[in-house]
Amino acid sequence: MARPPSNGSEVSICLEAQRALAGQGVAVRVVSMPSWELFERTSQSYKDAVLPPKVTARVAVEAGISMGWERYVGSRGTVVGIDRFGASAPGETVMDKYGMKAATIVSKTKELLKG
């Protein structure tokens, strides 16, 4: 089972991707992580319950710079993020232009599960 950690505005597109993947027979769980700092203060047993070590197919979704998410997706995971600045357009247009949409998450998840 893939588990894409996510926070903020990304949660809705992750849930949309989850529904699409479920329709294709792929079980995923969306994890909202609004604060790395608070998550890091929790016990290891809590962290392992949220992000089980045996689950290595992880896709993090960040509508900003992807740096830092590698600690949660691991060496086998991937991050869908926007690693550039200066785009000027309505939020939905920017998100679409830079691949922050359910179709991208579905594609990345399926690609990850193949490997």
Secondary structure, DSSP 8 states (H G I E B T S, - for coil): -B--EE-TTHHHHHHHHHHHHHHTT--B--EE-S-HHHHHTS-HHHHHHHS-TT----EEEESS--TTTHHHHTTT-EEEE-------S-HHHHHHHTT-SHHHHHHHHHHHHH-
